[in-house]
């Protein structure tokens, strides 16, 4: 029996109220997206966020907070891939931003969340809307 995958999306906010966005390669290219990945067995949402950010960016995050859940039906309709994403926000981070997975991402940029680069991955765009609107669930 097939079931939706559980994704983790992480919105990192810097002191200028910008958020970190990457341009995807491979899976879901050429879309821009917040960093993230999949929840592993036995892993909390917070530990998944900490792991994914370290793997993708080299940053060490603290105190990730769940802010919303999105049901990503657009991706299912377009690609046959259904996921539910748990979105976390982080304001506390340390380290130097690096491109740790160049086969998956072209590079990282800090952007105004009200002015998202296009094309933007639908799950990431839903996450940013939740973040901006203060919504805790977006169907």
N, C-alpha and C positions, 0 to 999 in steps of 0.2 A: 504494500500500500504506500503510495507516495504521500508525502506531507510537505508543507512549506518549510523552507530553511529558516533558521533564526540568525539574522544579521545583527551586527553591532555597528552603530555609526557614532562617531565621536566628533563633537563640535568643540574645537579648541579656540577660546577667545583670548586675544592678547590685550595689553593695556590700552590700545587704541580702539578697542571694541571691534577689531577685525577678526575674521575666522579663517582657519587654514583650509585651503582647497587644493586638490591635486588634479592633474589631467591624466585620465586613465589610459593605459595601454592594454592590449590583449582583451580580457574580459570587459565588456561594456565600453570599449574605446569607440569614439573619441571624446566621451563625456567627461566633464568636470565632476568632482565629488569630494565630500568630506572624507577623511580617513576612516577606515573600518574594516570589518571582516566578518567572520562567522564565530558564533559561540561554540566552544569545544565542550565535550562531555565533562560534567562535574565542575564547570567553571561558573563563577558568578559574573554578572554583567560588568561589574566594576573591574574585576581581574582581567576579563576579556578586553576591556578598553585599555587598561594599562599595558597588556601584552601587545595588542595590535599597534598601539602608538609607538612603543619601543621598536617593534619589528619594522614598521614602515617609515618612521621619521627620526628615530634615535632620541626623541624627547622622553623625559621621565615625567609622567603626570601624577598629580595627587588629587585626591578627593573628587573623582568623577561622580556626577549625579545624574540619575535617570530623569529625563524631562518629558519623554513621550514615547509612544509606540506607533509605528506606521504599518499598515497592511498594504504591501506594494503590489497592487493588482495590475497597474499599468505594465510593469515588467512581465507579468504573467501573460497578459494579452498580447504583448509584442514579441516576447521571446520564449514563452512557455516556461518561464522560471518564476516560481512564486516564493516570495520571502516575506517574513515579518521582521521589522527592524526595531530594535531597542536603541533609542537615541540617548546619549549621555552628553553632558556639557562639562567642560573643564576650563578653569581659569588659572589654576596653579600648575605650572610646568617649569622644568629646568632642562638645561642642556643646549646643545647646538642642533638646529634643524638640519637634517641630512636626507638625502634620497637613498634610502636603504634597499629599496626594491625597484631598481630601474627597469626591470622587465615588466612591471605592473603599473608604473607611474612615470610620466615625463618630467615632473617637477612639482614643487610645492609653492604656493603663493598665498599671501595674506590679502584678503579682500573685504570690502564692505558687504555685510550679509544682505543688504538691501539692493545690491547691484551684482547679482550672480553672473559669472561668465557662462556663455552658452556654447555648445549645447550642454545642458546640465542633467546629470543622472536623476531620474524621477524620485528615487528613494532619498537621495541627498537633498533635493529641492523640497520635498515634503518635510524632511527633518529641519531644514533651515526655516521653513514657514512655521513649524511648531515652536521653534526657538524664538522667533520674532513675535509670534502671537500669544505665547504662553499656553498653548494647547497641549493637553496631555495624551490625547489619542487622535489620530487622523486616519479615517478609513481609506 
